[in-house]
Amino acid sequence: KQWYQRRVAITAGIDMLMEEWPSEVEELLSKVNLPSADLDCELKDYVDIICNILDIPTHVNRIHSLHLLFTLYSEFKNSQHFQHLNQRENNENVDNQNG
């Protein structure tokens, strides 16, 4: 039963995190770089920074936060919307190289 409750919570969290961000946030993210792994901090602090930027809750045990982060990444990667955008970007890159 605990596994099922955790799975439902993760699914609800993913659905919430997959919602479109306000255009101001998207515009800002297109202009600034996210902190790289070269940031001079401990791993736990880096996890907190990345998760907080993406609005993923963090707890003392960061395993759940990381699980949610990687599940979110997988959902985005497999999303038809983003696959379409990626395909369009790849086509534009090929056109630019050939043009």
N, C-alpha and C positions, 0 to 999 in steps of 0.2 A: 504494500500500500504506500509506503514511503517513497519508493521509486516512482510510482505513478504520480504522486503529488508533486515530486520534484520535476518530473517530465512536463506536467501541466504548467508549472510555474515558469519553466524555461521557455516553453512554447508561447506563453502569454508575454514573457519578456521580449522574445524575438519579434513577435508581432508589433509590440509597442516600438521597439528600436528600429524596425523596418519602415515606420511611418516617415513620410517626407518631412525634412527639416524646413524651417522658415527660410525664405530666399536669402535673407540677410546672412544667415549662418552659412549657407552653401556658398555665397559670394565670398565671405571671409575665408572659408576653407580653401577656396580656389586661389587665394592670394598669399596665404601663409603656408609654410611647411610645418607638418606635424613634427614633434620632437623625434629625432632619430635615435637609434640604439646606441649611438656614440655619446649621448647625454651623460654627463658625469654625475651619476646617482646610483643608488643601490637598485637591484632588480625589482624589489617590492615597490619602491617609489616610482619606478618607471611604469610598472603595471598600473599603479594607482593613477598616474598622469594620463596614460592612454585610455584607460577605462572611463575616467571622469570626462575626458574630452568627448567620448562617444556616448556619454550618459549611461554607462553601465555601472550598476551599484558595486561598490567594493566593500569587503568585509575583512576581518582579521585573516581569515582563511581565503586566500585569493584564488584558490582552485575553481570555485564556482564562478567567479568573475571571469577568469580566463576561459573556462568552458563556454560561457555565454559569448565572450569575444570571438572565439574561434567558430562557434555555431553561427554567429552573426556573419562572420566573414564567409563561411560556406554558403549561407543563404543568399548573400549578395552575389557571390561568384556564380551561383546556379540560377539566379533570377533571370527570367526571360528578358526583362527590361534592360538589365545591365549587359546581358549577352548581346542584345541588339545594339546598344551603344558602343560596346567594344568592337563589334563587327564593323560598324560604320566608321569608327576611328581607324581600324586596320585598313579598310578600303581607302580612306583618305590618305593614309601614310603611303600606301602602294601607289596611289595616283600622284602624290607629290614626288615620289622617287622616280616615277616613269615620266613625269611631266617636265 
